[in-house]
Amino acid sequence: MKKIKLTGKINGIRWLFLLGICLFILPSLHAQLSLTQCYELARTNYPLIKQYGLIEQTEWYNLSNAAKGWLPQLSVNVKASYQSDVTKLPFDVNRISALIPGFNIPTLSKDQYQAVAELTQTVWDGGMISSTRELSRAQATAERAQLESDLYNLNERVNQLYFGCLLQGELLHQNTLLQKELQVNIDKVTSMMLNGVANQSDKESLEVELLNARQRATELTAGRKAYLSMLGALIGKPLNESFALQVPTMPGNALSTSINRPELQALEARSNLMEIQNKQIDAGLMPRIGLFVQGGYGRPGLNMLENSFNPFYVAGIRLSWNLGRFYTLKNDRRKVETSKRTIDVQREIFLFNTSLHLIQQNTEIQKMNDLLQTDDEIVRLRNSIKEAAEVKLANGVISVTDLIREINAEDMARQTVAIHRIQQLMAICNYMYTTN
């Protein structure tokens, strides 16, 4: 009894172990990946995404540097000089000294030395620091918008690989149906040979077509594997043949004709950057007001009549105004205006080319819709002709070669339907990519 109980426990543990393995393996066997997920994974995996962090760091450094313009600024200046002459009184010092005992005016040295430290504090800068910070933010926004535009181009590459995988999968499915069809007819011909109605060459003709279909399946499998490998490398996720790509659903509403691409947002950000540059030009025309204090040590000091080393200091308020900026004001504004016009031209070119592309894609979608309306009817008729050919072969009216021709014609019709459906989906996704 104890042995039986122990065996029962072991069997229970084995079942639990097998159940755990099944729960772990089954999700991977039925793993599915959607087109939207591929977009997100490709964006995350692409090395250019790291540029976002660099833009954030650069923006922070620029803003921090601009804000430090309000901190007191310290400068140190050391000077040693020799001059050909020095300041002298306009009378005979020696004669006065002889008349007035104790009266002595020293002669200044021609070699002079001075070390000065100056501390300045900006009180009003005309808005230069504020405009510099605003310009830094606008530059970062423009760079992020351009980066978003560059990353959006990945979607087109994802579309090509994704629908390439779907197309290969659909053709493989049709190839499987063809092989089953051929095998069924091989079995029928084998039965007919036993009844003396068919011969060995009829069977071999069908077997050759089956081998050709298997070769075609090998080519399609290799093609799908290549597409999966490239798609996996693009999204940073290894994909094997067990992955099933979801077929995108057709949009329920009519396709939008409005264009809202990241490229337009990037151009708008650059245009806004030009406006901020105009503000900085205005700020550069304003005067500057600041406080200052100087402390130094030298010979002579502030007292020019004392020929010895002495400390000194000077404090006060200073106004500075660079009027030379008015000379280039018109050209500076014209440069900004020219840049804005260039951006406007680029926007017009982009919208023009995109509109032409949409017309082409819309025509392609309409063509696929028209073709699909007759594809199903063609497949139905081809299937009816093939079935009639099978009956005729069984009655000895036609040869196996005639049947093979009809089987291949039906297979080509089914392949055409599969290709047109995938092409229709791809055309719609490309249209949505173009308009965003």
Secondary structure, DSSP 8 states (H G I E B T S, - for coil): -HHHHHHHHHHHHHHHHHHHHHHHHHHHHT-EE-HHHHHHHHHHHSGGGGHHHHHHHHHHHHHHHHHGGGS-EEEEEEEEEE-S-----SS-HHHHHHHSTT-------SEEEEEEEEEEEEEE-TTHHHHHHHHHHHHHHHHHHHHHHHHHTHHHHHHHHHHHHHHHHHHHHHHHHHHHHHHHHHHHHHHHHHTTSS-HHHHHHHHHHHHHHHHHHHHHHHHHHHHHHHHHHHHTS---TT-EE------SS--------HHHHHHHHHHHHHHHHHHHHHHHTS-EEEEEEEEEEEES-S-TT--S-EEEEEEEEEEE--GGGGTTHHHHHHHHHHHHHHHHHHHHHHHHHHHHHHHHHHHHHHHHHHHHHHHHHHHHHHHHHHHHHHHHHHTTSS-HHHHHHHHHHHHHHHHHHHHHHHHHHHHHHHHHHHH-
